[in-house]
Amino acid sequence: MVLILYFHGLKMKGNIFDIKRFALHDGPGIRTTLFMTGCPLDCLWCHNPESRLKTGENSTKNRIVSSEYVIDELKKDLVFFEESGGGVTFSGGEPLAQPDFLKVIIRELKNNSIHTAIDTTGYADKSVINDIFPYTDLFLYDLKVMDPEKHKKFTGVDNKQILDNLKFIFNRNGIVRIRFPLIPGYNDDKENISEMISFLNNLTDHPQIDILPYHRLGISKYKKLKIDSSIEFLSPPSDDRIQEVREMLKTNGIEAGIGG
């Protein structure tokens, strides 16, 4: 990563693999989503495998860009943000994996009164969360598996840091919407969902969660990128099962949406 000083502050370079305009499911209003490369997790069901590739590896999308370029691109959509109550969402990959690059961009957006959201696994040093907290209007925060050993088995990392960071955000009165990727056979069992309910209800009186049912749209990416997929034959959850999970959450005081 290149660091260049100039009179307005920091000008940096970082890695991205896409900028998606007119997104409707990455936070409120019409949004532009910046997909940043790199992720410390290796989730078996990942639907953005290109986020874990190095620049130029099996993909022409992954590229190194300057923070100045990204900021200029994101500001082009300001009129849509203003009219819809939208803004910019940082996704990936894991945006917190490029903390300095992220901070330069998100700080500039806030200086221009643009709503910001971070779609995150929460796996980062607490100091990273602390640094970007003042500039983040909304955390879209993944909770995948509550048991630490299963979490490590399915994602490659322990979940202690993830849960600790979520507590930290709530304790600072951050705005959070939990995202629960519903993966049949991995995290849709009653035990996991019950543990999640207990954890969330101990954090806040009114937790909000979006159930994100597993879909097979990422399978074609694995084939195109010539990456082996261990869940090629995994089927999405049925509509009945999705509603069962939703009712379980709502019965225990958790507002639950589907998708988003």
Secondary structure as GFF3:
##gff-version 3
##sequence-region A 1 260
A	DSSP	beta_strand	3	6	.	.	.	ID=ss1
A	DSSP	beta_strand	9	23	.	.	.	ID=ss2
A	DSSP	beta_strand	31	36	.	.	.	ID=ss3
A	DSSP	three_ten_helix	49	52	.	.	.	ID=ss4
A	DSSP	beta_strand	63	66	.	.	.	ID=ss5
A	DSSP	alpha_helix	67	75	.	.	.	ID=ss6
A	DSSP	alpha_helix	78	84	.	.	.	ID=ss7
A	DSSP	beta_strand	87	91	.	.	.	ID=ss8
A	DSSP	three_ten_helix	95	97	.	.	.	ID=ss9
A	DSSP	alpha_helix	99	111	.	.	.	ID=ss10
A	DSSP	beta_strand	115	120	.	.	.	ID=ss11
A	DSSP	alpha_helix	126	132	.	.	.	ID=ss12
A	DSSP	three_ten_helix	133	135	.	.	.	ID=ss13
A	DSSP	beta_strand	138	142	.	.	.	ID=ss14
A	DSSP	alpha_helix	148	155	.	.	.	ID=ss15
A	DSSP	alpha_helix	160	171	.	.	.	ID=ss16
A	DSSP	beta_strand	176	182	.	.	.	ID=ss17
A	DSSP	alpha_helix	190	201	.	.	.	ID=ss18
A	DSSP	beta_strand	208	213	.	.	.	ID=ss19
A	DSSP	alpha_helix	219	225	.	.	.	ID=ss20
A	DSSP	alpha_helix	239	251	.	.	.	ID=ss21
A	DSSP	beta_strand	255	258	.	.	.	ID=ss22
###
